[in-house]
């Protein structure tokens, strides 16, 4: 599942990268790639419609307004129908080349496979702010929410069924997944800079997301 908001510069790249991955490294697997458009103000939705009209593996959810990243991610995670569900951003700052390794770990019995950031291609200030935030979440939480993980992960149907039971207007997906307590593993990686487009994550959005997580 890939959430989108004003990602017209990244959609084609994201789509073709995932398609090539399943055409080559993962050719033995069937897949659907769901894009959730959060009421984009650019040409994102039309690009998605054009792609889905030509490729039966592409599904598009068009939201009636911008519900925000958390609601979009949660809705996408519970809307997927596959045996395993992977969330990945349209800008591919989380590397899709890790997906085969995630699937391999899932096939070996793990219910959750997290992508864990060991380095970030971003400013020193942002890196340290994130470190402080992760430590705060860990300190105040009564469950073990892993540090330096986000929504780039694989979950199986068992975990999906569990998170469907939540009744939360503003869902915090990584907290929900951690709270389920299923068998988990990690793959370490470096979070890359964007290749195309600009981030829509304003300081207000980052603060709002952080407060929701706490």
ABEGO torsion letter per residue (X at the ends): XBBBBGAAAAAAAAAAAAAAAAABAAAABBBBBBBBBBGBABAAAAAAAAAAAABAABBBBBBABBAEAAAAAAAAAAABABABBBBBBAAGABBAAAAAAAAAAAAAGBABBBBBBABBBBBAAAAAAAAAAAAAAAAABABBBBBGBBABBBBBAAAAAAAAABBBABBBAAAAAAAAGBBBBBBBBBBBBBABEBBABBAAAAAAAAAAAX
